[in-house]
Amino acid sequence: MTAWRAAGLNYINYSNIAARLLRQALKSDLRAAAARRNESHIKFTKWTNGKPEKAVN
């Protein structure tokens, strides 16, 4: 059994924690660039009868 599984984490949680710690360990100039890559955007679209309705952000 892997250490992250034994700690009760799934792989997504483990990788998020590892990425956050890595970003904190970077020098300040590299940390700013890494923080920008951390942002994500999700777009949801409701579908009715096989056709998309208005997008909800």
Secondary structure, DSSP 8 states (H G I E B T S, - for coil): --HHHHTT--HHHHHHHHHHHHHHHS-HHHHHHHHHHT-----EEEEETTEEEEEE-
